Amino acid sequence: MEGQGCFGDFVQRCKPYIAMISLQFGYAGMNIITKVSLNRGMSHYVLVVYRHAFATAVIAPFALILERKVRPKITFPIFMQIFVLGLLGPVIDQNFYYAGLKFTSPTFSCAMSNMLPAMTFVMAVLCRMEKVNIKRVRCQAKVVGTLVTVAGAMLMTLYKGPIVEMIWSSHIHPRKSYTTDTTGTTDQDWFKGSILLIFATLAWASFFILQAITLRRYSAQLSLTSLVCFMGTLQSIAVTLVMEHRPSVWAIGWDMNLLAAAYAGIVSSSIAYYVQGIVMQKRGPVFVTAFSPLMMIIVAIMGSLILAEKIYLGGILGGILIVAGLYSVLWGKYREHKEKEAIEIPEPVKGCELENGVLAAVIDDIEASNVEEEKGRSNKNSALEQAITVTVDVPAPEKAVRAEGPAKSNK
């Protein structure tokens, strides 16, 4: 029993880590599939519309059924927050990210998005969602880890170095690459793509902060995810009608375009928004975004395997720095979470290594003693009230008799 309890507690603690690592694999797959679809001529505006239409269709039935009794009432401030969430995530972030991805490469796009933890950490500090006490070791670990992560991303961006031949690279024929050669991209397009990716990352960090704020007042995660995806679909349709004037861009068949829209909508929007919301309620937005650097490493390996992308020495060195910074941030968040648990658990209970039944008996004894103390206090208060009433009522008749005595003698 004790072994099972320890194992169950270990699994509960590992759930947030497993969930976020799994999401990074899902995001990595989205980058590869989307890059192929965009290079085949699909408009990224239309891709965003179909992506969130798929996400709404998948997640809305679960929200209607599972949260029909616990869904909070939507007020005007909550509606405005949902409206802004749909604008930040589905419209601004994803359109800018897909445009930057089209001008650059999946590995470079993921490397630029590694600024997400740093941006989120700074925004969380400004919004007082994260407290920084530079004298504490855990705070130093979060700050240093964020800086190291950004340094690793910048190293990947600014320094390429020699090509590193992987074991599987020699078995991949260059003609099997399904992407255009990004080395032929002009410097102007590369710079334009970098700027678009920076704006996309800034919008994504703002989305995380606002989502954490909204979940405090609208705690139904499935319903919030459905509403954000639905609002993003409507806003993306409006943007696409303005930017794309050819009806042919809406055409989609049983091809890579459909796969990209369905995969991105189901995995990267509906499931990702929901899982991120659950983890964010327990650990905060900084913990959620701290895992994003893993996506770049996964994409670099998948891009080399599937798309025959070249891996440079700068990418490997940057990946090592990113992993080190990620570990530092996660260690700081872990220590912070342990300190919060220590504060919430009372000292007498915290020191007991008891089974559930014994612990329940101890709690019952404490409650029983509290009840006895309350009864004793109530008895003392009732006795004191009786004493007060006696001292007040007894002298009153004597004064009345003395007052009547002289009156009778005068008569």
Salt bridges, closest charged atoms under 4 A:
ASP9 OD2 - ARG13 NE 3.35
GLU130 OE1 - LYS142 NZ 2.82
GLU130 OE2 - LYS333 NZ 2.69
GLU244 OE1 - ARG246 NH2 3.85
GLU336 OE1 - LYS142 NZ 2.90
GLU336 OE1 - LYS333 NZ 3.46
GLU336 OE2 - LYS340 NZ 3.80
GLU339 OE2 - ARG136 NH2 2.97
GLU339 OE1 - ARG138 NE 2.86
GLU341 OE2 - HIS337 NE2 3.04
GLU341 OE1 - LYS338 NZ 3.95
GLU347 OE2 - LYS350 NZ 2.65
GLU374 OE2 - ARG377 NH1 3.61
